[in-house]
């Protein structure tokens, strides 16, 4: 408190005393106890008010003992239970946290972790993932800039996250307590299986399998992949003390469409302690992407034969050659190629107004351009009867789909009638036309889209010469075939906008995060933030249904379905305001990653301890760990002098006292008839 504040307080005493004396005691003949009491109350009230106006700063000082934090982190994953050490883990945690000397020296905090990291409430050992990297990140955040030791009670087998060895702060010692039997036992394991999520019907898809062996004996194992009761692949693999891994590449047939579930298995005549890691289920969705392309023409031309061959170079594509008069229905086709249309194509155009198929229109010297002006509105043709040669110029800014310049500028010219071709609306040009070296700015190969319907236009015949020139340049038809199939693939895709778009996987592994996301769009195809989306999930076997609400995020709605048992599920997402719905299916494969281990990862735990200058301990060495922590002079409690400065105006009780003083004075005066 400063000298000026003290002088003001003394002045306040004089003012309060003087005013009280003047009001109740000055020239008063009968100075009774009542007057003295009233003068005292007035003195207290005036002095308190003056003190509030002065508002002195009151400084308090007290000593605090700051202990070093000691986080005790316990592995709560199901692998601890599977290794039969969950009782030991709970016992070790209890012993350290309740040890009186530890509590006197450290600020003990208990945490647990599995897929998440949280304050320890109760150990269940049911976590379906182990993420030690998350422990390091959270401890760094909680104890920022602090110097402290960490005790981690775990088996060291991490199933998600980054490598934890280098995640912890190397200046803060980590003391891992290794849980589990460290005795090496014979174990065969499918360590990893890589396979594409999708395959095409009637094709074969690859599977890459990584096998691992733990043991000292020579072992011959049988590896097989089966679907139901049918074994699709089987082979023998030899292991020894010097050969502990094997990589197999297997080709599997895709004979049925839909989600196909397979079982990979490795076994031998030698008994194993853990057989859970001998089996790995996986799934592949087989897609029938067969596209039927109808090439409609009234004339025979080499272009048609080349188109047919190029399209069918992709086994998923099939072509049908038809005349306009032979087409009774368009339901059997996915894409229409209209080669040099004339008035004979009238029925095709009329039928396609209902079928709404994507089209590839190729013009030439025999095309009826007046007829085309009537049947389509993407281009306006003003053509003469004179023929002209058009060279191609590749547009590098084309971005509708990925394609490369296969040497179009060196290809022979295409023949078409001379005239002007004017785009009517938005057009994406892949190739523009040149007459000799003059750029006409007119399209040669272009694409349009109108209300979800796609069209491609090639303005010129004799593209078979392009095919031949490409073969001369590269000694292969492959590049030209890919170019044509890119166009067909683009036209075969349906890009119609939907109000309700749902994203999900066809299958999930047990223990993985099962998240389904959805977007709902209004009439203007803007994201609707007021949509009400629900999902009903039905077990295909038990017919049990569970209902959930989808929660809104920034630009999507999502639901988390963790906790569902392995099996096949059907689901339906519904928007309650509009009743729009989407139905789908997914499968949860029976695979528990926490049951893949037979031993703790001692090497990793020792590496972590070495990296942070700590020490790894075993459960029977817990007393040694406690002794190490207690004897370490780096972790001494710190005595801290805490000085607190608070203005008197923050003391609310002083206002209460002022009110009490004034109220008491009023009542005494009233009682004695002095008002």
C-alpha positions as CSV (number, residue, x, y, z in Angstrom):
1,X,0.0,0.0,0.0
2,X,1.5,3.3,-1.0
3,X,2.1,6.3,1.2
4,X,-0.5,8.4,-0.6
5,X,-3.2,5.7,0.0
6,X,-2.3,5.7,3.8
7,X,-2.7,9.5,4.0
8,X,-6.0,9.3,2.2
9,X,-7.2,6.6,4.7
10,X,-6.1,8.8,7.6
11,X,-7.9,11.8,6.1
12,X,-11.0,9.5,5.7
13,X,-10.9,8.7,9.4
14,X,-10.8,12.4,10.3
15,X,-13.7,13.3,7.9
16,X,-15.8,10.3,9.1
17,X,-15.1,11.2,12.7
18,X,-15.7,14.9,12.3
19,X,-19.1,14.4,10.4
20,X,-20.3,11.9,13.0
21,X,-19.3,14.2,15.9
22,X,-20.9,17.3,14.3
23,X,-24.2,15.5,13.7
24,X,-24.7,13.6,16.9
25,X,-22.4,15.0,19.7
26,X,-21.7,18.7,18.8
27,X,-23.7,21.0,21.2
28,X,-25.8,18.1,22.4
29,X,-26.6,18.6,26.1
30,X,-27.7,15.0,26.9
31,X,-25.0,12.8,25.4
32,X,-26.7,9.4,26.1
33,X,-25.5,6.0,25.0
34,X,-28.0,6.1,22.1
35,X,-26.3,9.2,20.6
36,X,-22.9,7.6,21.1
37,X,-24.1,4.4,19.3
38,X,-25.7,6.4,16.4
39,X,-22.5,8.5,16.0
40,X,-20.5,5.2,15.9
41,X,-22.8,3.8,13.1
42,X,-22.6,7.0,11.1
43,X,-18.8,7.0,11.5
44,X,-18.5,3.4,10.2
45,X,-20.9,4.0,7.2
46,X,-19.1,7.3,6.1
47,X,-15.6,5.7,6.6
48,X,-16.6,2.6,4.6
49,X,-17.9,4.8,1.7
50,X,-14.7,6.9,1.6
51,X,-12.6,3.7,1.7
52,X,-14.5,2.4,-1.4
53,X,-13.9,5.7,-3.2
54,X,-10.2,5.5,-2.4
55,X,-10.2,1.8,-3.4
56,X,-6.9,0.7,-1.9
57,X,-5.1,-2.3,-3.3
58,X,-4.7,-5.1,-0.8
59,X,-1.7,-7.4,-1.3
60,X,-1.6,-10.9,0.2
61,X,1.2,-13.4,0.1
62,X,1.2,-17.1,0.7
63,X,3.5,-20.0,0.1
64,X,2.5,-22.9,-2.2
65,X,4.2,-26.2,-2.8
66,X,4.2,-27.1,-6.6
67,X,4.6,-30.8,-7.1
68,X,5.9,-32.4,-10.3
69,X,3.1,-33.9,-12.4
70,X,3.2,-37.7,-12.7
71,X,0.8,-39.0,-15.3
72,X,0.0,-42.7,-14.9
73,X,-1.4,-44.0,-18.3
74,X,-3.0,-47.4,-18.6
75,X,-3.8,-49.3,-21.8
76,X,-7.6,-49.9,-21.8
77,X,-7.6,-51.9,-25.1
78,X,-9.0,-55.5,-25.4
79,X,-5.5,-56.8,-26.1
80,X,-4.7,-56.5,-22.4
81,X,-7.7,-58.7,-21.6
82,X,-6.7,-61.1,-24.4
83,X,-3.2,-61.5,-23.0
84,X,-4.7,-62.2,-19.6
85,X,-3.1,-59.3,-17.8
86,X,-6.0,-57.0,-17.1
87,X,-6.0,-57.8,-13.3
88,X,-2.3,-57.1,-13.2
89,X,-2.7,-53.8,-15.1
90,X,-5.4,-52.6,-12.6
91,X,-3.2,-53.8,-9.7
92,X,-0.1,-51.9,-10.9
93,X,-2.1,-48.7,-11.4
94,X,-3.6,-48.9,-8.0
95,X,-0.3,-49.6,-6.3
96,X,1.5,-46.6,-7.9
97,X,-1.4,-44.1,-7.4
98,X,-2.0,-45.1,-3.8
99,X,1.7,-45.2,-2.7
100,X,1.9,-42.4,0.0
101,X,5.5,-41.4,-0.8
102,X,4.7,-41.0,-4.5
103,X,1.7,-38.8,-3.6
104,X,3.8,-36.7,-1.3
105,X,6.4,-36.1,-4.0
106,X,4.2,-36.0,-7.2
107,X,1.0,-34.6,-8.4
108,X,-0.4,-38.0,-9.6
109,X,-2.9,-38.0,-12.5
110,X,-4.4,-41.2,-13.8
111,X,-5.3,-41.6,-17.5
112,X,-6.4,-44.4,-19.8
113,X,-6.2,-44.9,-23.5
114,X,-7.4,-47.1,-26.3
115,X,-8.6,-45.4,-29.5
116,X,-9.1,-42.2,-27.3
117,X,-7.2,-40.6,-24.5
118,X,-9.1,-39.5,-21.4
119,X,-9.0,-39.1,-17.6
120,X,-9.1,-42.5,-15.9
121,X,-12.6,-43.3,-14.6
122,X,-12.9,-47.0,-14.8
123,X,-10.9,-49.6,-16.7
124,X,-12.9,-51.9,-18.9
125,X,-10.2,-53.3,-21.3
126,X,-12.7,-53.3,-24.1
127,X,-11.2,-50.7,-26.4
128,X,-11.0,-51.9,-30.1
129,X,-7.9,-49.9,-31.0
130,X,-4.6,-48.9,-29.4
131,X,-3.2,-45.5,-30.1
132,X,-0.1,-44.6,-28.1
133,X,0.7,-41.7,-30.4
134,X,-2.4,-40.1,-29.1
135,X,-1.1,-40.4,-25.6
136,X,2.1,-38.4,-26.5
137,X,0.1,-35.7,-28.2
138,X,-2.3,-35.2,-25.3
139,X,0.4,-35.2,-22.7
140,X,2.3,-32.5,-24.6
141,X,-0.9,-30.4,-24.7
142,X,-1.8,-30.9,-21.0
143,X,1.6,-30.4,-19.5
144,X,3.0,-27.8,-21.9
145,X,6.5,-26.6,-21.1
146,X,6.5,-28.8,-17.9
147,X,9.3,-31.2,-16.9
148,X,7.8,-34.5,-15.7
149,X,8.1,-38.3,-15.9
150,X,5.5,-40.6,-17.4
151,X,4.5,-44.1,-16.5
152,X,2.8,-46.1,-19.2
153,X,1.3,-49.5,-18.4
154,X,0.8,-51.3,-21.7
155,X,1.7,-54.2,-24.0
156,X,3.1,-51.8,-26.5
157,X,1.1,-53.2,-29.4
158,X,-0.2,-50.2,-31.3
159,X,-2.9,-50.7,-34.0
160,X,-3.5,-47.1,-35.1
161,X,-1.6,-43.7,-35.2
162,X,1.9,-42.8,-36.0
163,X,5.0,-44.5,-34.6
164,X,4.9,-43.6,-30.9
165,X,8.6,-44.1,-30.2
166,X,9.4,-40.6,-31.6
167,X,6.1,-38.9,-30.6
168,X,7.0,-38.4,-26.9
169,X,9.0,-35.4,-25.7
170,X,12.5,-36.7,-25.5
171,X,13.3,-34.3,-22.6
172,X,10.6,-35.9,-20.4
173,X,11.4,-39.5,-19.3
174,X,9.0,-42.3,-20.1
175,X,8.9,-45.4,-17.9
176,X,7.0,-48.2,-19.7
177,X,5.7,-51.1,-17.7
178,X,5.6,-54.0,-20.1
179,X,2.4,-56.2,-19.7
180,X,2.1,-59.7,-21.1
181,X,4.2,-62.9,-21.4
182,X,7.4,-62.2,-23.1
183,X,8.2,-65.8,-23.8
184,X,8.4,-66.3,-27.6
185,X,6.0,-69.0,-28.8
186,X,5.4,-70.4,-32.3
187,X,3.0,-68.3,-34.2
188,X,1.9,-68.0,-37.8
189,X,0.2,-64.8,-38.7
190,X,-1.5,-63.1,-41.7
191,X,0.2,-59.7,-41.0
192,X,-1.4,-57.8,-43.9
193,X,-3.6,-58.4,-46.9
194,X,-3.9,-55.8,-49.7
195,X,-6.7,-56.0,-52.2
196,X,-8.7,-53.5,-54.2
197,X,-12.1,-52.7,-52.9
198,X,-13.7,-53.2,-56.4
199,X,-13.3,-55.7,-59.2
200,X,-15.0,-56.1,-62.6
201,X,-17.1,-59.1,-63.4
202,X,-15.5,-62.0,-65.4
203,X,-12.0,-60.5,-64.6
204,X,-9.4,-61.6,-62.1
205,X,-8.3,-59.3,-59.3
206,X,-5.0,-59.5,-57.4
207,X,-4.5,-60.0,-53.7
208,X,-1.2,-59.4,-52.0
209,X,-0.6,-61.3,-48.7
210,X,2.1,-60.7,-46.1
211,X,2.7,-63.7,-43.9
212,X,4.8,-63.7,-40.7
213,X,6.3,-66.5,-38.6
214,X,7.6,-66.4,-35.0
215,X,9.5,-69.5,-33.9
216,X,12.8,-71.4,-34.3
217,X,11.6,-74.6,-35.9
218,X,11.2,-75.4,-39.6
219,X,7.5,-75.2,-40.5
220,X,5.5,-75.9,-43.6
221,X,2.3,-74.0,-43.6
222,X,-0.7,-74.1,-45.9
223,X,-2.2,-70.8,-47.1
224,X,-5.6,-70.8,-48.7
225,X,-8.3,-68.3,-49.8
226,X,-11.9,-69.6,-49.8
227,X,-15.3,-68.2,-50.5
228,X,-17.8,-70.1,-48.5
229,X,-17.0,-73.8,-48.9
230,X,-15.1,-73.2,-52.2
231,X,-11.3,-73.0,-52.0
232,X,-10.2,-70.5,-54.7
233,X,-6.4,-70.6,-54.1
234,X,-4.1,-72.8,-52.0
235,X,-0.3,-73.1,-51.7
236,X,2.4,-74.3,-49.3
237,X,4.8,-71.9,-47.6
238,X,8.0,-72.8,-45.8
239,X,9.3,-70.9,-42.7
240,X,12.4,-71.3,-40.6
241,X,14.4,-69.4,-38.1
242,X,16.1,-67.5,-40.9
243,X,13.0,-67.1,-43.0
244,X,10.3,-65.5,-41.0
245,X,8.3,-63.7,-43.6
246,X,6.7,-64.4,-47.0
247,X,4.8,-62.4,-49.6
248,X,2.2,-64.1,-51.8
249,X,0.5,-62.7,-54.9
250,X,-2.7,-64.4,-55.8
251,X,-5.2,-63.8,-58.6
252,X,-8.8,-64.5,-57.7
253,X,-11.7,-64.8,-60.1
254,X,-14.7,-62.3,-60.0
255,X,-17.5,-64.5,-61.1
256,X,-20.5,-62.9,-59.3
257,X,-21.6,-59.3,-58.9
258,X,-22.2,-57.7,-55.6
259,X,-20.2,-57.8,-52.3
260,X,-18.2,-61.0,-52.2
261,X,-16.6,-62.0,-48.9
262,X,-13.5,-64.2,-48.8
263,X,-11.5,-65.9,-46.0
264,X,-7.7,-66.0,-46.0
265,X,-6.3,-68.7,-43.7
266,X,-2.8,-70.0,-42.8
267,X,-2.4,-73.2,-40.8
268,X,0.1,-75.9,-40.0
269,X,0.3,-79.2,-38.1
270,X,2.0,-77.5,-35.2
271,X,-0.4,-76.2,-32.5
272,X,-0.4,-72.5,-31.8
273,X,-1.2,-70.4,-28.8
274,X,-3.1,-67.8,-30.8
275,X,-5.1,-68.8,-33.9
276,X,-7.1,-65.6,-34.2
277,X,-4.4,-64.1,-36.4
278,X,-4.4,-67.1,-38.7
279,X,-7.6,-66.0,-40.4
280,X,-8.4,-62.7,-42.1
281,X,-11.7,-62.0,-43.8
282,X,-11.8,-59.5,-46.6
283,X,-14.4,-58.4,-49.1
284,X,-14.5,-57.1,-52.7
285,X,-17.4,-55.5,-54.5
286,X,-17.7,-57.0,-58.0
287,X,-19.2,-54.6,-60.5
288,X,-20.8,-55.5,-63.7
289,X,-19.7,-52.4,-65.8
290,X,-20.7,-53.9,-69.1
291,X,-21.6,-51.1,-71.4
292,X,-23.5,-51.9,-74.6
293,X,-22.8,-49.4,-77.4
294,X,-25.1,-49.2,-80.4
295,X,-23.4,-47.9,-83.6
296,X,-26.3,-46.7,-85.8
297,X,-25.5,-46.1,-89.5
298,X,-27.1,-46.3,-92.9
299,X,-23.8,-46.9,-94.7
300,X,-20.8,-49.1,-94.5
301,X,-17.6,-47.2,-93.6
302,X,-14.1,-48.1,-92.3
303,X,-14.7,-45.7,-89.4
304,X,-17.4,-48.1,-88.0
305,X,-15.1,-51.1,-88.0
306,X,-12.3,-49.2,-86.3
307,X,-14.7,-47.8,-83.7
308,X,-16.1,-51.3,-83.0
309,X,-12.6,-52.8,-82.5
310,X,-11.4,-49.9,-80.3
311,X,-14.4,-50.0,-78.1
312,X,-14.3,-53.7,-77.6
313,X,-10.6,-53.6,-76.7
314,X,-12.1,-52.9,-73.3
315,X,-13.7,-56.2,-72.1
316,X,-16.4,-54.3,-70.3
317,X,-17.7,-52.8,-73.5
318,X,-19.8,-54.4,-76.2
319,X,-20.8,-52.9,-79.5
320,X,-23.8,-53.7,-81.7
321,X,-24.0,-52.5,-85.3
322,X,-27.6,-51.6,-86.4
323,X,-29.5,-49.7,-89.0
324,X,-32.0,-47.1,-87.9
325,X,-34.9,-49.1,-89.3
326,X,-33.8,-52.2,-87.3
327,X,-33.9,-50.5,-83.9
328,X,-37.2,-51.4,-82.1
329,X,-36.2,-50.3,-78.5
330,X,-33.3,-48.5,-76.9
331,X,-33.6,-50.3,-73.6
332,X,-30.8,-52.7,-74.4
333,X,-28.2,-50.0,-75.0
334,X,-26.2,-47.7,-72.8
335,X,-24.7,-45.3,-75.4
336,X,-25.7,-44.4,-78.9
337,X,-23.1,-43.7,-81.7
338,X,-25.0,-42.0,-84.5
339,X,-22.8,-42.2,-87.6
340,X,-23.6,-39.5,-90.2
341,X,-27.3,-39.1,-89.3
342,X,-29.8,-38.3,-92.0
343,X,-33.6,-38.1,-92.0
344,X,-33.6,-41.9,-91.7
345,X,-32.5,-41.4,-88.1
346,X,-35.8,-39.7,-87.2
347,X,-37.2,-42.7,-85.3
348,X,-33.9,-43.0,-83.3
349,X,-34.0,-39.3,-82.2
350,X,-37.7,-39.6,-81.2
351,X,-37.1,-42.8,-79.2
352,X,-34.2,-41.3,-77.4
353,X,-36.2,-38.4,-76.2
354,X,-37.8,-40.9,-73.8
355,X,-34.8,-43.2,-73.3
356,X,-32.6,-40.2,-72.6
357,X,-29.4,-42.1,-73.6
358,X,-26.1,-40.3,-74.0
359,X,-25.0,-39.9,-77.7
360,X,-21.9,-39.7,-79.8
361,X,-22.7,-38.0,-83.1
362,X,-20.2,-38.3,-85.9
363,X,-20.8,-36.2,-89.0
364,X,-19.2,-36.3,-92.5
365,X,-19.9,-35.6,-96.1
366,X,-23.1,-37.7,-96.1
367,X,-24.6,-36.1,-93.1
368,X,-28.0,-34.2,-93.4
369,X,-27.1,-31.0,-91.5
370,X,-30.6,-29.6,-92.0
371,X,-32.0,-32.6,-90.2
372,X,-29.4,-32.2,-87.4
373,X,-30.4,-28.6,-86.9
374,X,-34.0,-29.8,-86.2
375,X,-33.1,-32.7,-83.9
376,X,-30.5,-31.2,-81.6
377,X,-29.9,-27.7,-80.1
378,X,-26.3,-27.8,-79.0
379,X,-25.0,-26.6,-82.4
380,X,-26.2,-24.6,-85.4
381,X,-24.9,-25.8,-88.7
382,X,-24.7,-23.6,-91.8
383,X,-23.0,-25.9,-94.2
384,X,-22.4,-25.8,-98.0
385,X,-22.1,-28.8,-100.3
386,X,-18.4,-28.4,-100.7
387,X,-16.1,-30.8,-98.9
388,X,-13.1,-29.7,-96.8
389,X,-10.2,-31.3,-94.9
390,X,-9.9,-30.4,-91.2
391,X,-6.8,-31.0,-89.1
392,X,-7.0,-31.4,-85.3
393,X,-5.5,-29.1,-82.6
394,X,-5.5,-30.4,-79.1
395,X,-6.8,-28.1,-76.3
396,X,-4.6,-28.5,-73.2
397,X,-7.3,-26.8,-71.0
398,X,-9.8,-29.5,-71.5
399,X,-10.8,-30.9,-68.1
400,X,-14.0,-33.0,-68.4
401,X,-12.0,-36.2,-68.1
402,X,-8.3,-37.0,-68.1
403,X,-6.9,-37.7,-71.6
404,X,-3.5,-37.1,-73.3
405,X,-2.5,-35.7,-76.6
406,X,-1.7,-38.9,-78.6
407,X,-0.3,-36.8,-81.5
408,X,-3.5,-35.3,-83.0
409,X,-1.6,-32.5,-84.7
410,X,0.3,-35.1,-86.9
411,X,-2.9,-37.1,-87.8
412,X,-4.4,-37.0,-91.3
413,X,-7.3,-34.6,-91.8
414,X,-10.9,-35.5,-91.4
415,X,-13.4,-34.8,-94.1
416,X,-16.6,-32.7,-93.5
417,X,-18.7,-30.2,-95.4
418,X,-17.4,-26.7,-95.5
419,X,-19.3,-24.2,-93.4
420,X,-19.8,-22.6,-90.0
421,X,-20.6,-24.6,-86.8
422,X,-21.8,-22.3,-84.0
423,X,-22.1,-23.5,-80.4
424,X,-25.5,-22.9,-78.8
425,X,-24.7,-22.8,-75.1
426,X,-21.8,-24.2,-73.0
427,X,-19.5,-26.5,-75.0
428,X,-16.2,-28.2,-73.9
429,X,-13.9,-28.5,-76.8
430,X,-11.2,-31.2,-76.8
431,X,-10.1,-30.8,-80.4
432,X,-10.5,-27.7,-82.5
433,X,-10.4,-27.6,-86.3
434,X,-7.8,-26.2,-88.6
435,X,-7.8,-25.8,-92.4
436,X,-4.2,-26.3,-93.4
437,X,-2.4,-24.0,-90.9
438,X,-5.3,-21.7,-90.3
439,X,-7.1,-22.0,-87.0
440,X,-10.9,-21.8,-87.7
441,X,-11.8,-21.5,-84.0
442,X,-14.5,-24.1,-84.8
443,X,-14.8,-27.3,-82.8
444,X,-13.7,-30.7,-84.2
445,X,-14.4,-32.9,-81.2
446,X,-16.5,-31.4,-78.4
447,X,-18.8,-32.4,-75.5
448,X,-22.0,-30.9,-74.1
449,X,-24.2,-31.6,-71.2
450,X,-27.9,-30.6,-70.8
451,X,-30.0,-31.5,-67.8
452,X,-27.8,-34.5,-67.0
453,X,-27.7,-35.8,-70.6
454,X,-24.3,-35.9,-72.2
455,X,-23.4,-35.7,-75.9
456,X,-20.2,-35.9,-77.9
457,X,-19.7,-34.5,-81.4
458,X,-17.0,-35.4,-83.9
459,X,-17.3,-33.2,-87.0
460,X,-15.5,-35.3,-89.7
461,X,-15.3,-38.8,-91.2
462,X,-12.2,-41.0,-91.9
463,X,-11.1,-41.2,-88.3
464,X,-9.9,-44.7,-89.2
465,X,-6.8,-42.9,-90.6
466,X,-6.1,-41.6,-87.0
467,X,-6.1,-45.1,-85.8
468,X,-3.6,-46.2,-88.5
469,X,-1.3,-43.2,-87.9
470,X,-1.3,-43.8,-84.1
471,X,-0.2,-47.4,-84.8
472,X,2.6,-46.1,-87.1
473,X,3.7,-43.7,-84.4
474,X,3.7,-46.1,-81.5
475,X,3.6,-49.6,-83.1
476,X,0.4,-50.2,-81.1
477,X,-3.3,-49.5,-81.3
478,X,-3.3,-49.0,-77.5
479,X,-3.2,-45.2,-77.2
480,X,-6.0,-44.8,-79.8
481,X,-8.1,-47.5,-78.1
482,X,-7.7,-45.7,-74.7
483,X,-8.7,-42.4,-76.3
484,X,-11.9,-43.9,-77.7
485,X,-12.8,-45.7,-74.5
486,X,-12.3,-42.5,-72.5
487,X,-15.1,-41.0,-74.6
488,X,-17.3,-44.0,-74.1
489,X,-16.6,-44.1,-70.4
490,X,-17.6,-40.5,-70.1
491,X,-20.8,-41.0,-72.1
492,X,-21.7,-44.2,-70.1
493,X,-21.5,-42.3,-66.8
494,X,-24.7,-40.9,-65.4
495,X,-24.2,-37.5,-63.8
496,X,-27.8,-36.7,-63.0
497,X,-28.0,-34.6,-59.9
498,X,-29.8,-36.1,-56.9
499,X,-31.3,-34.3,-53.9
500,X,-30.0,-36.9,-51.4
501,X,-26.4,-38.1,-51.8
502,X,-25.2,-40.8,-49.4
503,X,-21.5,-41.9,-49.0
504,X,-20.6,-45.2,-47.4
505,X,-18.3,-48.1,-47.8
506,X,-19.5,-51.6,-48.9
507,X,-17.8,-53.2,-46.0
508,X,-16.0,-52.4,-42.8
509,X,-13.8,-54.4,-40.4
510,X,-14.9,-54.9,-36.8
511,X,-13.4,-52.2,-34.6
512,X,-13.1,-49.7,-37.5
513,X,-15.0,-46.4,-37.3
514,X,-18.3,-47.0,-39.2
515,X,-19.3,-43.6,-40.5
516,X,-22.0,-42.8,-43.1
517,X,-22.2,-39.3,-44.5
518,X,-25.0,-37.7,-46.5
519,X,-25.7,-34.4,-48.2
520,X,-29.2,-33.0,-49.0
521,X,-29.7,-30.4,-51.6
522,X,-32.7,-28.1,-52.2
523,X,-34.4,-27.3,-55.5
524,X,-31.5,-25.0,-56.5
525,X,-29.0,-27.8,-55.6
526,X,-27.7,-25.7,-52.6
527,X,-26.8,-27.6,-49.4
528,X,-29.9,-27.6,-47.2
529,X,-28.9,-26.9,-43.6
530,X,-32.5,-27.4,-42.3
531,X,-32.8,-31.0,-43.6
532,X,-33.8,-33.7,-41.1
533,X,-32.1,-36.9,-41.9
534,X,-32.6,-40.3,-40.2
535,X,-31.1,-43.7,-40.8
536,X,-32.6,-47.1,-40.1
537,X,-30.1,-50.0,-39.9
538,X,-31.4,-53.5,-40.1
539,X,-29.4,-56.7,-39.4
540,X,-30.1,-58.9,-42.5
541,X,-30.0,-62.1,-40.3
542,X,-31.8,-61.1,-37.1
543,X,-34.0,-58.5,-38.7
544,X,-33.3,-56.2,-35.7
545,X,-33.5,-52.5,-36.7
546,X,-31.9,-49.5,-35.0
547,X,-32.7,-45.9,-35.8
548,X,-30.3,-43.0,-35.6
549,X,-30.4,-39.3,-36.5
550,X,-27.7,-37.8,-38.8
551,X,-25.9,-34.8,-37.2
552,X,-25.1,-31.8,-39.3
553,X,-21.5,-30.8,-39.8
554,X,-20.1,-27.9,-41.9
555,X,-21.3,-29.2,-45.3
556,X,-22.5,-32.7,-44.6
557,X,-24.6,-34.8,-42.3
558,X,-23.1,-37.9,-40.6
559,X,-23.8,-40.7,-38.2
560,X,-21.4,-43.0,-36.4
561,X,-22.5,-46.7,-36.2
562,X,-19.7,-48.0,-34.0
563,X,-20.7,-50.9,-31.8
564,X,-22.6,-53.0,-34.5
565,X,-21.7,-56.7,-34.4
566,X,-20.2,-58.4,-37.4
567,X,-22.7,-59.3,-40.1
568,X,-24.7,-58.1,-43.1
569,X,-26.8,-54.9,-42.8
570,X,-29.3,-53.1,-44.9
571,X,-30.0,-49.4,-44.3
572,X,-32.2,-46.6,-45.4
573,X,-31.5,-42.9,-45.1
574,X,-34.6,-40.7,-45.2
575,X,-35.2,-36.9,-45.3
576,X,-38.3,-36.3,-43.1
577,X,-39.5,-33.1,-44.7
578,X,-39.5,-34.3,-48.3
579,X,-39.6,-38.1,-47.8
580,X,-36.6,-38.5,-50.2
581,X,-34.8,-41.7,-49.3
582,X,-31.7,-43.7,-50.2
583,X,-31.3,-47.5,-49.5
584,X,-27.9,-49.3,-49.3
585,X,-26.1,-52.3,-47.9
586,X,-22.8,-52.8,-46.1
587,X,-21.1,-55.7,-44.4
588,X,-19.1,-55.8,-41.1
589,X,-16.3,-58.4,-41.3
590,X,-15.4,-60.4,-38.2
591,X,-11.9,-59.1,-37.6
592,X,-10.5,-58.0,-34.2
593,X,-7.2,-56.4,-34.6
594,X,-6.5,-56.5,-30.9
595,X,-6.4,-60.3,-31.0
596,X,-3.6,-60.5,-33.4
597,X,-0.8,-60.4,-30.8
598,X,0.7,-63.2,-28.7
599,X,3.5,-61.1,-27.0
600,X,4.0,-57.6,-26.0
601,X,6.2,-55.4,-28.2
602,X,9.2,-55.3,-25.8
603,X,11.6,-54.0,-28.3
604,X,9.5,-50.9,-29.1
605,X,8.9,-50.2,-25.4
606,X,12.7,-50.4,-24.7
607,X,13.3,-48.2,-27.7
608,X,10.8,-45.6,-26.3
609,X,12.5,-45.7,-22.9
610,X,15.9,-45.2,-24.5
611,X,14.7,-42.4,-26.7
612,X,13.4,-40.4,-23.6
613,X,16.3,-41.5,-21.3
614,X,13.9,-43.5,-19.2
615,X,13.8,-47.2,-18.3
616,X,11.5,-50.1,-19.2
617,X,10.2,-52.2,-16.3
618,X,8.3,-55.5,-16.0
619,X,5.3,-56.0,-13.6
620,X,7.6,-57.8,-11.0
621,X,9.8,-54.7,-11.0
622,X,7.2,-52.2,-9.9
623,X,8.9,-51.6,-6.5
624,X,12.1,-50.7,-8.5
625,X,10.1,-48.3,-10.6
626,X,8.7,-46.6,-7.5
627,X,12.2,-46.4,-6.0
628,X,13.5,-44.9,-9.2
629,X,10.9,-42.2,-9.2
630,X,11.4,-41.4,-5.5
631,X,15.2,-41.2,-5.7
632,X,15.3,-39.1,-8.8
633,X,16.5,-35.6,-7.6
634,X,15.3,-34.0,-10.9
635,X,11.7,-34.1,-9.7
636,X,11.8,-32.0,-6.4
637,X,8.7,-30.1,-5.3
638,X,9.0,-26.3,-5.8
639,X,8.1,-23.8,-3.1
640,X,6.3,-20.9,-4.7
641,X,5.5,-17.5,-3.1
642,X,2.1,-16.5,-4.5
643,X,1.3,-12.8,-4.2
644,X,-2.3,-11.7,-4.8
645,X,-3.3,-8.1,-5.4
646,X,-7.0,-7.3,-5.2
647,X,-8.7,-3.9,-5.1
648,X,-11.0,-3.4,-2.1
649,X,-13.9,-2.5,-4.4
650,X,-14.1,-6.2,-5.3
651,X,-14.9,-7.0,-1.7
652,X,-18.7,-7.2,-1.9
653,X,-19.2,-7.7,1.9
654,X,-18.2,-4.1,2.5
655,X,-21.3,-2.9,0.6
656,X,-23.4,-5.2,2.8
657,X,-21.8,-3.8,5.9
658,X,-22.5,-0.2,4.7
659,X,-26.2,-1.1,4.1
660,X,-26.3,-2.8,7.6
661,X,-24.8,0.3,9.3
662,X,-27.2,2.8,7.6
663,X,-30.3,0.5,8.2
664,X,-29.4,0.0,11.9
665,X,-29.0,3.7,12.3
666,X,-32.4,4.4,10.7
667,X,-34.2,1.9,12.9
668,X,-32.6,3.2,16.1
669,X,-33.6,6.7,15.2
670,X,-37.1,5.6,14.4
671,X,-37.4,3.7,17.6
672,X,-36.3,6.7,19.7
673,X,-38.5,9.1,17.9
674,X,-35.6,11.0,16.4
675,X,-37.0,11.2,12.8
